[in-house]
Structure formats: C-alpha cells, structure tokens
Amino acid sequence: MSKSKESGKAGAGGHKIETRLAHLGGNPFDSHGFVNPPLYRGSTILYPSMEAFSAHSQEYTYGRRGTPTIRALENAVTELEGGAHTVLTSSGLSACGISLLSVVSAGGHVLVTDAVYQPARKICEGILKRLGVEITYFDPLIADGIAELIQDNTQLVYTESPGSQTFEIQDLPAIARAARARDVPVLADNTWATPIYCNPLALGADLVVNAGTKYFSGHSDANLGSITATKALAKQLRQTHGDLGQCPGPEDTQLCLRGLRTISLRLERHWRSALEMADWLAGRPEVARVIHPAREDHPQHDLWKRDFRGASGLFSIILKDCSHKAVAAMLDGLTLFGMGASWGGYESLVIPFDPTPYRTATQWKGEGPALRFHIGLENTEDLKADLDAGFKRLRAIG
Ligand SMILES: *Cc1c(COP(=O)(O)O)cnc(C)c1O
C-alpha cells in the first residue's frame, strides 16, 4: 500500500477510526446491554396518553419516521461523515433523488458531473426536467472552471469522485470554493471511497450521498442509501425525506450497521487486492490502459493522494481493440468473476461498459472495449488464473 496517512479524523474521545467503528451507533445499555441494537420492526408506535399523542412528545412516533435500529445507523454515518444529520433511504439511487429534490425548485438550475452514476442522470433528465429544472452537465475535470457555469438560478453542484465507470477524480475543494462564493451548495456521491477513505464535507461539500448497498453492507445482501447534510441543509433534507415517506427496510438497516463494524478491514483488503490486480492487468499484452486512481499513471493521481486516504475495489480497464465475440468468450468462461450490476460485496465482478451513448459535456475515447472490475476478498492468485484463462479465450478469437 502506498499510503499510510492516519485514517479519519479523531472522533468522540479522540479515538481512531477502527476504534470508533467498533463502538459508534447505538448504546448497548439502551437495550439491556446487548452489544447490537435489536432489529425493530413496526408501523404503529403507542403513546402512553392522549396528551402525549397530541403533542407527539416522544422520540419515536411512527415506524416510517425512524426506529432505534435506524437511529443507530443514522448516528453512525453522521459521525463517520462529520455531518450534522443523516437520513436513510431505501436505496442509494433514492438517496440521489431525495437529495436533489431537497434543494431544487421550478425555474432552478443544477450542474451535474458528466461522469455521474447513470441512473442519477436519468432522475435529472426525467423528473427534474419535468418539474422545470434546467440541467447542465460539466467536465468532471473542470475544477474552479465551474465558476463560469454557475448561474443566478443555480441551486446545486452535483459531484461524484471518482466518476462512475471512468474514475476521474474531481477537484472537490476547488469546485466547493467556487460554489460557496455564489452561495450554491455542493453534493458529493461518496459511494466509491466511503467515509472511511474520504470525507467530502471536510473538502467543502454540503451534502454527501452513500449507497449503503455497496461497502456499508459489504455482502451484496441489502439495499440502502444515506444522505448526510451540514447543519445549514439538515432541515430541508429532513423535511423532503419525511414528506416523501422514505424509510429503509429493517433488515437492510441492521445489515449495513453490522457491515460498518468490519468496513475498514474489508476495504483495506479490497484496496490492496484491487491495486495488485490493476498492476497485473496493466502488464497484460491484451490491455491498452488501466484506470485506477491509486496508480501513478492515473491522470488525477495527485488529487487522489491529496483528498483520499485509500482506494476501494472498483476500477476499469480498456482492452486493446478486439471483437465483441472475443470479449464475450473471455467473460462468459470466467468462474470466479460474476457479471452483474452493483458491487461492494465480498465477491469479484466484471462488466463491460460503454460511456459514449450518454456523455454530453465530454467525449469518451477508448482504445477498445472497456471492462469494469470489482475485486472481492478472494485470493488474488486465483483471480489472476481465472483472468489468464479468460485472456487466452479472448486471444483465440481476437
Ligand atoms: C450503486 C450506486 C448508487 C445507487 O445505489 P443503489 O443502492 O444501487 O440504488 C449511487 N451512486 C453510486 C456512485 C453508485 O455506485
């Protein structure tokens, strides 16, 4: 590993991140000393009296508005991101949507990175445009050039670093400075790095989205999203989230809370293994280019070093030009790499992708077909052998 900067800022009691991960969230003595908060299910929550009911004078008022399980995860994420308040949603994508809806209004304008997670782009193109919100996509490498795109009606700058599939690292502090000068809030999708390796709020963002579906759960068995806000945006975020009736499922919430206990261990292994696989892939004759922010040949490697404390298991490669059939022969025969959407679990994945159809502010240029890898917790020698056999199948067709 090339970096050993202290991870995370000191939290409650000045403890380091690994210590905090073992203890943050709920208080065991709120549940008879059981180490983990119980999984609360429920819609109806009873009030002891008519007076209490009329005044809504208790912490838990209705299942949709939060349970002790949900509060425990909200508190954990708030502390990890260094924010003022966190709300949880039923998926990472709903977290993207709710955060957008918490700041936009008709006649407004949103600036969105061209490398945004594609389903979030669909929210912009569909719901937001239908509500009369104007969208401008910008080059993820724009940095303080964002100032020229900010209009009087701009209501949000939406960033995601590294970019989905193509892994551009954005200069978030420069973007945030320019936006702050015009009083425009900045959102950062932090799903790739998680709060363990990056804290966008400390870099100037105002809203942070995490798809808990990925590394929080870490086992491909839950769907959940989180949005963490600064104090200034907390109220409108809570309002929008509450009005839209968003709540995560109880099991998914508990699985994400449980996942957080081991996230720093898992991420360290994902980081080390993915970098080793990326280096190995870069030496393959079939590969034109590897796109991994923690490799020195990544164009924004210096920004990654400045703003991130580590890397996760997700990166892309561009193959030298070859046929569709050859790529299919390679991927179809893999035994350890699965093909499917999402990532962040313990298992390795690979999918083909092509960003050309949906980019509008920038043009994607690839030497050949592109593949996105998620490196799981398997032994890397086994993963290399699986890919080596795959490359043989690819070469046989060409
Ligand atoms: C996966 C992902 C999401 C959406 O998360 P889901 O839980 O799958 O809805 C949002 N942003 C990024 C960057 C993602 O990778």
The ligand as an SDF file (V2000), in Angstrom:
LIG
                    3D

 15 15  0  0  0  0  0  0  0  0999 V2000
  -24.6590    1.9330   -6.8720 C   0  0  0  0  0  0  0  0  0  0  0  0
  -24.5490    3.3980   -6.8210 C   0  0  0  0  0  0  0  0  0  0  0  0
  -25.6490    4.1920   -6.4650 C   0  0  0  0  0  0  0  0  0  0  0  0
  -27.0000    3.6090   -6.2520 C   0  0  0  0  0  0  0  0  0  0  0  0
  -27.0860    2.6880   -5.2190 O   0  0  0  0  0  0  0  0  0  0  0  0
  -28.2770    1.6030   -5.1940 P   0  0  0  0  0  0  0  0  0  0  0  0
  -28.3340    1.1990   -3.7780 O   0  0  0  0  0  0  0  0  0  0  0  0
  -27.8600    0.5180   -6.1350 O   0  0  0  0  0  0  0  0  0  0  0  0
  -29.5140    2.2750   -5.6520 O   0  0  0  0  0  0  0  0  0  0  0  0
  -25.4640    5.5530   -6.3750 C   0  0  0  0  0  0  0  0  0  0  0  0
  -24.2810    6.1160   -6.6380 N   0  0  0  0  0  0  0  0  0  0  0  0
  -23.2090    5.3840   -6.9840 C   0  0  0  0  0  0  0  0  0  0  0  0
  -21.9190    6.0680   -7.2600 C   0  0  0  0  0  0  0  0  0  0  0  0
  -23.2950    4.0060   -7.0930 C   0  0  0  0  0  0  0  0  0  0  0  0
  -22.2450    3.2950   -7.4750 O   0  0  0  0  0  0  0  0  0  0  0  0
  1  2  1  0
  2  3  1  0
  2 14  2  0
  3  4  1  0
  3 10  2  0
  4  5  1  0
  5  6  1  0
  6  7  2  0
  6  8  1  0
  6  9  1  0
 10 11  1  0
 11 12  2  0
 12 13  1  0
 12 14  1  0
 14 15  1  0
M  END
$$$$
